Amino acid sequence: MIFFHQNSNQLFYGADFDTIQKNGTISNYSNFNRDNLNATLQNGFWTWPYEFKTTTYSAYVSDVINLTNNIIASAAIRVDHFANMGSFNEATGKYTGEYYQTAFSPKFDLVFQPVKDKVSLFANYQNGFTNKTGKDFEGKIFKPEQANQVEGGVKLDAFKGKLSSTISYYHIQVKDLVRPYAANPTLSIQDGTQLSKGFEAEVIANPINGLNIIAGFSYNDSKLEKADADIEGRRPATAMSPYLEKQCYL
């Protein structure tokens, strides 16, 4: 069981000095100096209150079943109840926009050992979600962002645990991403999608007690399938490098 409560009472101040273009003519950065900045600040600030209250109640249950001596199955589910008490309205002194959401996140695993304790074939499916606060450009409350992952691979164990290796492939589809609304970037729309797929390989050697040698390699192909026109089909900034190598001695 998990209980998580957020009580945000923040007020942001700012002023618009200039608009920097992503493409085309490069802005004149020499205009950003002390005198021009002071002149901009004297024209006043804009404020943006960020006051809200949310509470999340979560429960997680799982079970593992030995179907046969060589086949193991497991299942789990997470139940998440999200209570958003709304945003604070300074004019009325009250919170408005209250809403509640309940989401379910299942997980299934299957392991088959053609060679007991030495060769394991595995496959799994799991769902994940992230609760979002706020509304879209039509005033509709955001739904949780959803991610679905399918993974499969093989795990090898030799020389009584002295040498082991895992090779896996995964496919992750994320939907209902919140992104800026093209017609009015100050508003948002919830229709973004992202696809990530790739494989991972890792080898662990334990030649002597107390020494582990680990080597690994992974490749991740990630792209935004539905996004703003200038970034659609591109790799998201959160995806890091597509290639990762790992070597360590413990």
C-alpha positions as CSV (number, residue, x, y, z in Angstrom):
1,M,0.0,0.0,0.0
2,I,1.3,3.5,-0.9
3,F,-0.1,6.9,0.2
4,F,1.3,10.0,-1.5
5,H,0.1,13.6,-0.9
6,Q,1.2,16.8,-2.7
7,N,0.4,20.3,-1.4
8,S,1.9,22.9,-3.8
9,N,1.9,26.5,-2.8
10,Q,4.2,28.2,-5.3
11,L,4.1,31.6,-7.1
12,F,6.3,32.2,-10.1
13,Y,7.4,35.7,-11.3
14,G,8.7,36.6,-14.7
15,A,9.0,39.1,-17.5
16,D,9.2,38.7,-21.2
17,F,12.4,40.1,-22.5
18,D,12.6,38.7,-26.1
19,T,11.6,35.7,-28.2
20,I,14.4,33.4,-29.4
21,Q,13.6,31.8,-32.7
22,K,14.4,28.1,-33.2
23,N,15.0,28.5,-36.9
24,G,15.8,31.3,-39.3
25,T,17.4,34.6,-38.3
26,I,19.5,34.4,-35.2
27,S,18.5,36.9,-32.5
28,N,20.7,39.7,-31.5
29,Y,22.1,38.6,-28.1
30,S,23.9,41.8,-27.6
31,N,20.6,43.4,-26.7
32,F,20.6,41.3,-23.6
33,N,22.4,43.7,-21.3
34,R,21.9,45.3,-17.9
35,D,20.2,48.5,-19.2
36,N,17.7,46.7,-21.5
37,L,17.0,44.1,-18.8
38,N,16.3,46.8,-16.2
39,A,14.0,48.6,-18.6
40,T,12.1,45.4,-19.2
41,L,11.7,44.7,-15.5
42,Q,10.4,48.3,-14.8
43,N,7.4,47.5,-17.1
44,G,6.2,45.0,-14.5
45,F,6.1,41.3,-13.9
46,W,3.7,38.6,-14.8
47,T,2.9,36.1,-12.1
48,W,1.8,32.5,-12.4
49,P,0.4,30.8,-9.3
50,Y,1.0,27.0,-9.0
51,E,-1.2,26.0,-6.1
52,F,-2.8,22.6,-6.0
53,K,-3.4,19.5,-3.8
54,T,-3.3,15.9,-5.0
55,T,-3.5,12.6,-3.1
56,T,-2.6,9.2,-4.5
57,Y,-3.7,5.9,-3.0
58,S,-2.0,2.8,-4.5
59,A,-2.1,-0.9,-3.9
60,Y,0.0,-3.7,-5.5
61,V,-0.6,-7.5,-5.4
62,S,1.3,-10.3,-7.1
63,D,1.6,-14.0,-7.2
64,V,4.0,-16.6,-8.7
65,I,2.9,-20.1,-9.8
66,N,5.0,-23.1,-10.7
67,L,2.9,-24.6,-13.6
68,T,5.4,-27.4,-14.0
69,N,8.9,-28.1,-12.9
70,N,10.2,-26.1,-15.8
71,I,7.5,-23.4,-16.3
72,I,6.9,-20.5,-13.9
73,A,4.2,-17.9,-14.4
74,S,3.6,-14.7,-12.4
75,A,0.9,-12.0,-12.5
76,A,0.6,-8.7,-10.7
77,I,-1.7,-5.7,-10.7
78,R,-1.4,-2.2,-9.4
79,V,-4.5,-0.2,-8.6
80,D,-4.0,3.6,-8.3
81,H,-6.7,6.1,-7.2
82,F,-5.7,9.7,-7.9
83,A,-7.6,12.5,-6.2
84,N,-7.0,16.0,-7.5
85,M,-8.4,18.6,-5.2
86,G,-8.1,21.2,-7.9
87,S,-6.2,24.5,-8.4
88,F,-6.4,27.4,-6.0
89,N,-8.4,30.5,-7.3
90,E,-7.0,33.7,-5.7
91,A,-10.2,35.6,-6.6
92,T,-12.5,33.3,-4.8
93,G,-10.1,31.8,-2.2
94,K,-11.2,28.3,-3.1
95,Y,-9.9,25.3,-5.0
96,T,-11.7,24.5,-8.2
97,G,-11.5,21.8,-10.9
98,E,-11.6,18.8,-8.5
99,Y,-11.6,15.4,-10.1
100,Y,-10.8,11.7,-9.3
101,Q,-9.3,8.9,-11.5
102,T,-8.8,5.2,-10.9
103,A,-6.3,3.3,-13.1
104,F,-5.2,-0.3,-13.3
105,S,-1.7,-1.5,-14.3
106,P,-1.3,-5.3,-15.0
107,K,1.9,-7.3,-15.4
108,F,2.4,-10.9,-16.6
109,D,5.6,-13.0,-16.7
110,L,6.3,-16.4,-18.1
111,V,9.6,-18.3,-17.7
112,F,10.4,-21.6,-19.4
113,Q,13.6,-23.6,-18.5
114,P,14.4,-26.1,-21.3
115,V,17.6,-26.9,-19.3
116,K,16.8,-26.7,-15.6
117,D,18.7,-23.8,-13.8
118,K,20.9,-23.3,-16.8
119,V,18.8,-22.0,-19.8
120,S,15.8,-19.8,-19.2
121,L,13.5,-18.3,-21.9
122,F,11.4,-15.5,-20.6
123,A,8.6,-13.2,-21.8
124,N,6.7,-10.5,-20.0
125,Y,4.1,-7.8,-20.5
126,Q,3.6,-4.8,-18.2
127,N,1.7,-1.6,-18.2
128,G,2.7,1.6,-16.5
129,F,1.0,5.0,-16.2
130,T,1.7,8.5,-14.9
131,N,-1.1,10.7,-13.5
132,K,-1.2,14.2,-15.0
133,T,-2.7,17.3,-13.5
134,G,-4.4,20.1,-15.5
135,K,-6.7,20.3,-18.6
136,D,-6.2,20.4,-22.4
137,F,-7.1,23.2,-24.8
138,E,-10.8,22.1,-24.7
139,G,-11.0,22.1,-20.9
140,K,-10.9,18.3,-20.6
141,I,-9.1,16.8,-17.7
142,F,-5.9,15.0,-18.6
143,K,-6.0,11.2,-18.4
144,P,-3.0,9.3,-17.1
145,E,-0.2,8.8,-19.6
146,Q,0.0,5.1,-20.5
147,A,3.0,2.9,-21.4
148,N,2.8,-0.7,-22.6
149,Q,6.0,-2.9,-22.7
150,V,6.6,-6.3,-24.2
151,E,9.9,-8.0,-23.5
152,G,11.5,-11.4,-24.3
153,G,14.8,-13.0,-24.0
154,V,17.1,-15.7,-22.8
155,K,19.2,-16.1,-19.6
156,L,22.1,-18.5,-19.5
157,D,23.9,-19.8,-16.4
158,A,27.1,-22.0,-16.7
159,F,29.9,-23.4,-14.5
160,K,27.7,-23.3,-11.4
161,G,27.1,-19.6,-11.5
162,K,30.6,-18.6,-12.5
163,L,29.4,-17.3,-15.8
164,S,26.0,-15.9,-16.6
165,S,24.5,-13.9,-19.5
166,T,21.1,-12.3,-20.3
167,I,20.0,-11.2,-23.8
168,S,16.7,-9.4,-24.2
169,Y,14.6,-7.4,-26.7
170,Y,11.9,-4.9,-25.7
171,H,9.2,-2.8,-27.3
172,I,7.6,0.1,-25.4
173,Q,4.7,2.1,-26.7
174,V,3.7,5.3,-24.8
175,K,0.4,7.1,-25.5
176,D,-1.6,10.0,-24.3
177,L,1.5,12.2,-23.9
178,V,0.8,15.8,-23.0
179,R,2.3,18.2,-25.5
180,P,1.8,21.9,-26.6
181,Y,-1.2,22.6,-28.7
182,A,0.0,23.8,-32.1
183,A,-2.8,26.4,-32.6
184,N,-1.9,28.0,-29.2
185,P,1.4,26.8,-27.6
186,T,0.3,28.2,-24.2
187,L,-2.3,25.4,-24.1
188,S,-1.9,21.7,-24.2
189,I,-3.2,18.7,-26.1
190,Q,-3.0,15.0,-24.9
191,D,-2.5,12.9,-28.1
192,G,1.3,12.4,-28.2
193,T,2.8,9.0,-28.7
194,Q,6.4,7.6,-28.4
195,L,7.9,4.3,-29.4
196,S,11.1,2.8,-27.9
197,K,12.5,-0.5,-28.9
198,G,15.9,-2.2,-28.6
199,F,17.9,-4.9,-27.1
200,E,20.3,-5.5,-24.1
201,A,23.0,-8.0,-23.6
202,E,25.0,-8.5,-20.4
203,V,27.7,-11.0,-19.3
204,I,28.7,-11.5,-15.7
205,A,31.8,-13.6,-14.8
206,N,32.7,-14.6,-11.3
207,P,36.2,-16.2,-11.7
208,I,37.0,-16.1,-8.0
209,N,35.0,-15.4,-4.9
210,G,34.7,-11.6,-4.3
211,L,35.4,-10.6,-7.9
212,N,32.6,-10.0,-10.5
213,I,33.5,-8.9,-14.1
214,I,30.5,-7.3,-15.8
215,A,30.3,-6.4,-19.5
216,G,27.2,-5.1,-21.3
217,F,25.9,-3.5,-24.4
218,S,22.5,-2.0,-25.2
219,Y,20.8,-0.3,-28.2
220,N,17.7,1.9,-28.0
221,D,15.7,3.1,-30.9
222,S,13.4,5.8,-29.6
223,K,11.3,8.3,-31.5
224,L,8.2,10.6,-31.1
225,E,5.5,9.1,-33.4
226,K,3.0,11.9,-32.8
227,A,4.3,15.3,-31.7
228,D,4.9,18.8,-32.9
229,A,5.7,18.9,-36.7
230,D,9.3,20.1,-36.1
231,I,10.1,17.1,-33.7
232,E,7.9,14.4,-35.0
233,G,9.9,11.3,-35.9
234,R,12.9,12.6,-34.0
235,R,14.6,11.1,-30.9
236,P,13.2,12.6,-27.6
237,A,15.7,14.5,-25.4
238,T,14.9,12.1,-22.5
239,A,16.1,9.0,-24.5
240,M,19.8,9.7,-23.9
241,S,22.3,8.0,-26.3
242,P,21.1,5.1,-28.5
243,Y,24.2,3.1,-27.6
244,L,25.4,2.2,-24.2
245,E,28.4,0.1,-23.2
246,K,29.1,-1.1,-19.6
247,Q,32.2,-2.5,-18.1
248,C,33.0,-2.8,-14.4
249,Y,34.8,-4.9,-11.9
250,L,33.4,-5.5,-8.4
